[in-house]
Amino acid sequence: MQKSIRDGVDMRRFEVLTAAAILSASAFGWTASPVGAAPGLPAPTDLPVSAQPFGLARIVSTTAVADRQFNVVVHSPAMGKDITLRVIRPADPSVPRPTLYLLSGVDGASDARSWTTETDAVEFFSDKNANVVIPYGGASSYYTDWISDDPNLGRNKWTTFLTRELPSLVDAEFGSTGRHGLIGFSMSGTSSLNLAIAAPGLYEAVASFSGCAITSDPIGRAFVAATVVNFFGNPLNMWGPLDDPTWIANDPYVNAERLRGTKLYLSNGSGLPGRHDALESPWIEDEGELVNVVVEGGLIEAATNECTRRMAGRLDELGIPATVNLRPTGTHSWGYWQDELHASWPMFADALGA
């Protein structure tokens, strides 16, 4: 693992300063792009996403990059582009193994920054019998299907890609058992729950670390919008105007009943400094970064803590079992997500048969 600026706080100042202001469509001063392609992008099919054929999804290339690690390029018809995955193979690939997907935060992921560079995921899974798949890209996308192409973020049809195009390809290429798990943190903590809701039965187990599971009330919409504008996306191109029912359709809190039957793990810190928020931490490079993590990362984690508490309460009201880990300390940063990867694994191993 190398030191680098953390996904959790490196671009969060913009979120903190803008979240309170983005409470209505007029606050954006924008209108949604016309449904169709942004300049330079291919025109979408006339069919709705749910009716589009996906037989053209295919693996373009597979390249070994390290021991048991591969970069796999997959063509997505829904997005009209190639998506790179980092795949970590199981300790013993001689028989079919389950697949665990790890999504990333607002920055998306790449060779330079992802679970493999910011945590001990490669070492941790070295003795585990599961395929681990990390999709690259998806910055500020919420890993969802956008209703319109965006001039800055292009075409985002991540729900279609992750739930309909990709799983069968990975299962066939890497000899999967067909059992799947999904972990997200921060932005993708919301996404992991939404993907499970969108594709009932696809994932045996799902985890959300430091995610906000509420997207359709004013504060939830503000949080989502602030995340999308981090990479200069227009939130109205994602789920439409703030009164569009698509926001409610993508609210895990509202749609929590549809998570019944999926093993769930929710975690969050309090926002107070914890054991990883110190100069001796491998995730802290200097005093300035420590201040940044403690102040901004603390504020964001406190906000997601409220979301996680409310989601845990909603699941409890519905009688839906969930493992909930609300830590008394901890900011919005990689060290704690590494901890939660370790802590949640027994649930995933049991659910996936790994």
N, C-alpha and C positions, 0 to 999 in steps of 0.2 A: 504494500500500500504506500502511495506517495502523498506527500503533503500538497494540498492545493486549496484554492478558495472553495468553500462548501456551497453546494447547490442550495442548502437551506437558508443562507443569508446573503449570498453574493450580490443578488439583485433585489433584495427585499426592501431597501429604502424607498424605492418607487412604490411598492405595494403599500407600505405603511402610510406614506404621505397621500396616496390617492384613494385609498379604500373608503375613507369617510365621505369623499366627494362623489363617488360613483354610486349613487343611490337611485338614479332614475335615468331614463333614456336621454333626457335633456342634458344631464350632466356630462354625457359623452360628447355631445355636439356632433354626433355622427348619425348616419343612416346606414342600414344594412346594404351590403353589395347586392345588386340584382342576382337572383338565383341563376347560376351559370358559371362560366369560367372567368377567373381573373385574367388580366392580360398575360399572354404567353402560356396559358394553361389550356389543355385540351377541353373541349366542350363536354359536359357530362351527358350521359345517356338520358333519353327521355323517360326511361323507366325509373320508378322510385328505387331507393337502395334495396328495400326488402324484396324487390322483384328482379333485381339484376342477376344475370348468370355469373358465377365465379369460377367456372371451369378453367379459365386462363391463368389463374394464380399459379405460380410455378417458382421453383428454386432455380435461380440464375447461376449461382456459383457457391462453392464451399471451399474455404481456404483455412488451413491450419495456421494458427498464430502463436500457439504455445502448447505445452503438454495438455492434452484433453480439452483444448479450447479452439474454437473455430469461429470465423466470421462467415455467416451464411447470408447471402443476398437473395431476397425474395421479391418477385414482381407482384405488386398489388394492382389488379385491374380497377378496383374501387378508387384508388388514389392516383392511378396513372403514373406510378413511379416505382422505383426499386427501394426496398427497405432492408437495411442491414441488421442482422441479429448477432449478438455474441452468444454462443452456445458452449456451455460447460458440460462435458460428457460425464456419465456416472462412473463411480469407482470400478464397477464391474458391468460392462455393457454387453455381456455375453447372452443375456436374456432381456426381454422387454422391461423397460423401466417407466415410471410415471414422469410427468413434466411439470416443473415449477417455473412460472413466468414471474420475472422481477421487472416492474415498471419503475420509471424514474420521475423526478420532480420537475419543476418548472423549466429547467434547462434541457429536458430530454436527456439523451445519453449519447456517448460516442466513445471511441477508443481512448480519448484523453480524459474523460470523466464519466464514470458510471459506477455501478456496484463493484466492478472488478478493480477499480483504482482507488475508490474511497472507503472500501470496507475490506474485510478479510474473507469475502465470499468465496474466492477461489480456493483458499486454504480450508475454509470451513466445509465446503462440499467435496473435498478431496477424498473423504472416506464415506460419502453418502451415495446411495444408489438412486439417483434421480437425474434426469436431464434438466439443466437450468438454462432458461432462455431469457435474454435481455434485449428487447427491441431498442434500436438506436433511433433517435429523432423524437418528434412529438413535442418540442418546446412549446409551452403555453397552450397546448391543444386540448388538455383534459382527456386525452386519448378517447375522444368521442367523435361521433359523426356530426360535422358542421353542416348547417343548412345551406350555406353559401361558401364559395371559394373566397379566400381572403387575399388582398393584394400583397400582404407581407408574409403570411404564413402558408399561402397556397391552398391546396386541397387537403382537407383532413377528413378521412373516413376511417378513423382508428377502430371504432367499435366493429365495423364490418371486417376490417383486416384481422383484428385480434380474435374475433369470435367465429368468423365464417370462412375466411380465406386461409388463415395460417395454421390452425390446429391440426387439420388432417395432413398437411404437408410435413409438419414437424414430426407427427406421429409416424408417418410412413418412412421418412428419411432417417430417423434416429431410433426406430424400433420401440416406440412408446407403448405402454399398456392402454393408452386412451384415458388415463386418469390425469386430471389437471389441477394445479393449484395456482394461486395468483396473489402476489404481494405488491402493494403500492405504498408510497409515503408522500406526505405533503400533497401536492396537486394530485398525484396518482393514487393517494389514499382515498380520495373521492371516487376516482375512476375505477378502482378495483371493485368497489361496491356496485357502482353503476353497471360495470361489465357483467357481474354476476346476475344482476337483475335483468339485463338485456338478453342473457343467454342462460335461462334456467337449466340446471343440470350439467352445464359444461364444466364447471369447477366444483370439485369436491370440497375445497377449502379456500377461503379468501381472508386476507389480512389487510388492515388499514392502519398505518403508522402515522400519527400526527396529521391526519386528514380531516377536512371539514365535510361532514356528511349532510350538510344542510345547504341547499343552493337556491331555493326559491323564495325565501323571505328576504326582506331588504338587506340585512347584514350579510346573509349568504350570497346574495347576488353581487353585493359590493366586493366581497372577498374573491369570488370567481372572476369578476371583471378586472380587478386589480392584478390577478394572476395572468390573465390573458394579455393585458396591455404590457406586461413585462417584456415581451418580445414584439411589441407593437402590433399585436393582433386586434381586430375589432370584435368585441364580445357580441355585438349584434349579429355578426356573421356566424357565430357559433350556434346559439340557441334562439336567435331572433330578438325582437324587442322584449323588454323586461316583463311585459305582461303576456308574452307568448307562452302557451301551455307546454312548450318543449322544455322550459326551465323546470316545471313541476315534474315532467316525465323523467328528468335527469336529477331528481332529488332523492337520494337514498333514504332520507328520513321519512319522506312521504310514502315511498314505495317499499318500506322495510318488510312488509308482509311477504314480498316476493323473494326474500332471502331465506325463508324457512326451508330447512332441509340442507342448507349449506353450512359447513362448519366455519365459524367466524372468530376472528381475533382482532380486537381493537386495542390500540395503545396510544398513550399520549403522556408527555411530561407536563409539569405545572407551569413552566416558563421560568421558574427560579433556577439560578445556576446550580449545576450538579457536577458530578465527578469528571465529566469530559470538558467542562468549562474552566480550564486552567492552563497556564502557560506550558506546563509539562505535557499537556495532551498532544498526541500526534496529529490532531486535527487543528491545532492552533499554531500559527506561525510567528505571531508577534503580539505586542500589547494592543496595537490598534485593532487587530482582528479579534482579539479577545473581547474588547469593548463592543465591537460590532455584533459578535455572537451573543453576548450577554444581553445587550439592550434590544437589538432588533430581533434576534432569534428568540429572545425571551418573550417579547410582545406577541410575535406570531404564534409561538407555542401556547401561550396563554389563551389566545383566541381559538386555536384548534382544540384546546383542552375543553372549552365550553361546548364546542360542536360534538366532541367525542362523548362527553358526559350526557348530552342530550340524546345522542344516538343510542348509547348504552341503555338509557332509561326507556327509550321507545321500544327497543328489542325486549326489554324486561316486561314492559306492559303487554306486549304481544305474545309473551311466553316463548320467544325464540332464543335458544341457548347461544351464548357467546362467551368467549374468554376475554375479559377486559382487564387491561393492565394500565392503571392510572398512577403514574409515578409521581412522588412528592416533589421531585426536582427534574430538571432537564430542559434544554432549549431546543430550538428547531434546527438540528444539526446532525451530521452523519454518524457521530459516535453512538448516539442513542438508537439510530435506525439499525446499526450493526448489532447492538445489544438485542433489539427486538427480533432481528433475523434469527439469532440464536435461540431466544426465548420461545419463539413461535414454532420452531422446527418440530418439536415433538408432536404438536397438533397436526402439522402437515404430514409428517411421517406416518402417523396413524391413519389419517384420512386417505392418503395416497397409496398406502401399502409399500412405503419405501424403506 
